[in-house]
Amino acid sequence: MMNRFAALFIFIFFVKLSDAQLVEVQANYNSVGDVDFVAYNNYKAPLFLNIDFADLENTTFNEPLPYIKLLVPGFNSLFTLQRDLDAEVPRFNYQIKYFRSNPMAKVNLDFPYLIPLATGTEAQTFDVNNVNGFWGTEVPKGWLATGFNVAPGQAVYAARNGIVVEVIGAERNTDSQTWYNGWINVITLLQPDGTLMCYRNVVDPKKKLKLGDKIFAGQQFGLVAPGSSELVLLIYQDSLNSDDLLFIVPQFVTAKDKAEMITSSEKYKVIHPKEIRVLEMSKKEIRKILK
């Protein structure tokens, strides 16, 4: 009755999959012969699921294509394949992939990011010459990064809203299946548009951050790591049909009514205008965070 084959093509950075999958998909026939699809996200932060049907009999797939679904941690209801009238039960083959960012993210290249340092201070930029170790032993194609000169212990603020998806200190001792990159002293946030923002040389010394925590633009969430003098930012997303990452060059707020791509070796006065901070906040969040 359940004549199907589900091939799992999982996007993993450095190692082959262990037996425990981060994402599991189930297709369950119900009492009227339809098929209910559900998914389990076994990670503590959101992931993105792609399902691609190779064959369909006695049913049609009516979801928008390509099918990308944000999976919250735990149980997720997906969709139902309804049996065609006067037909036998649906039969199908499908493949799944999961991603750490939205591989179909619609990026607003003009979105105003905050310089992630304390307001009133001066930010000095520099050219990032390499991202060695970020992508295992390989260097990602077309990588782009932004660098700021900083001092150890200096406060770091969120450049944009985001959900904490990875917090790594001076060593990596977590299951490599969950890695977002190969760096240490790094905090990664999933942004509202589905892209990822990686903050390198940033730590959470009091271990207050938890996976799934929401961080708001202009909110302090970490400190520059001991011994570090460079804060490196990468904004990127996965690609649906390629292992290559897509990198984004952000525009930073440099004046009350101005956002621009910052120039290397320049100095900028750091400001966090309220009208920028509230762009991705609900009214309730504004009252709570900016009270």
Rosetta blueprint (number, residue, H / E / L):
1 M L
2 M L
3 N L
4 R L
5 F L
6 A E
7 A E
8 L E
9 F L
10 I L
11 F L
12 I L
13 F L
14 F L
15 V L
16 K L
17 L L
18 S L
19 D L
20 A L
21 Q L
22 L L
23 V E
24 E E
25 V E
26 Q E
27 A E
28 N E
29 Y E
30 N L
31 S L
32 V L
33 G L
34 D L
35 V E
36 D E
37 F E
38 V E
39 A E
40 Y E
41 N E
42 N L
43 Y L
44 K L
45 A L
46 P L
47 L E
48 F E
49 L E
50 N E
51 I E
52 D E
53 F E
54 A E
55 D E
56 L E
57 E E
58 N L
59 T E
60 T L
61 F L
62 N L
63 E L
64 P L
65 L L
66 P L
67 Y E
68 I E
69 K E
70 L E
71 L E
72 V L
73 P L
74 G E
75 F E
76 N E
77 S E
78 L E
79 F E
80 T E
81 L E
82 Q L
83 R E
84 D L
85 L L
86 D L
87 A L
88 E L
89 V L
90 P L
91 R E
92 F E
93 N E
94 Y E
95 Q E
96 I E
97 K E
98 Y E
99 F E
100 R L
101 S L
102 N L
103 P L
104 M L
105 A L
106 K L
107 V L
108 N L
109 L L
110 D L
111 F L
112 P E
113 Y E
114 L L
115 I L
116 P L
117 L L
118 A L
119 T L
120 G L
121 T L
122 E E
123 A E
124 Q E
125 T E
126 F E
127 D L
128 V L
129 N L
130 N L
131 V L
132 N L
133 G L
134 F L
135 W E
136 G L
137 T L
138 E E
139 V L
140 P L
141 K L
142 G L
143 W L
144 L L
145 A L
146 T E
147 G E
148 F E
149 N E
150 V L
151 A L
152 P L
153 G L
154 Q L
155 A E
156 V E
157 Y E
158 A L
159 A L
160 R L
161 N L
162 G E
163 I E
164 V E
165 V E
166 E E
167 V E
168 I E
169 G L
170 A L
171 E L
172 R L
173 N L
174 T L
175 D L
176 S H
177 Q H
178 T H
179 W L
180 Y L
181 N L
182 G L
183 W L
184 I L
185 N L
186 V E
187 I E
188 T E
189 L E
190 L E
191 Q L
192 P L
193 D L
194 G L
195 T L
196 L E
197 M E
198 C E
199 Y E
200 R E
201 N L
202 V E
203 V E
204 D L
205 P L
206 K L
207 K L
208 K L
209 L L
210 K L
211 L L
212 G L
213 D L
214 K E
215 I E
216 F L
217 A L
218 G L
219 Q L
220 Q E
221 F E
222 G E
223 L E
224 V E
225 A L
226 P L
227 G L
228 S L
229 S L
230 E E
231 L E
232 V E
233 L E
234 L E
235 I E
236 Y E
237 Q E
238 D E
239 S E
240 L L
241 N L
242 S E
243 D E
244 D E
245 L E
246 L E
247 F E
248 I E
249 V L
250 P L
251 Q E
252 F E
253 V E
254 T E
255 A E
256 K L
257 D L
258 K E
259 A E
260 E E
261 M L
262 I L
263 T L
264 S L
265 S L
266 E L
267 K E
268 Y E
269 K E
270 V L
271 I L
272 H L
273 P L
274 K H
275 E H
276 I H
277 R H
278 V H
279 L H
280 E H
281 M L
282 S L
283 K H
284 K H
285 E H
286 I H
287 R H
288 K H
289 I H
290 L L
291 K L
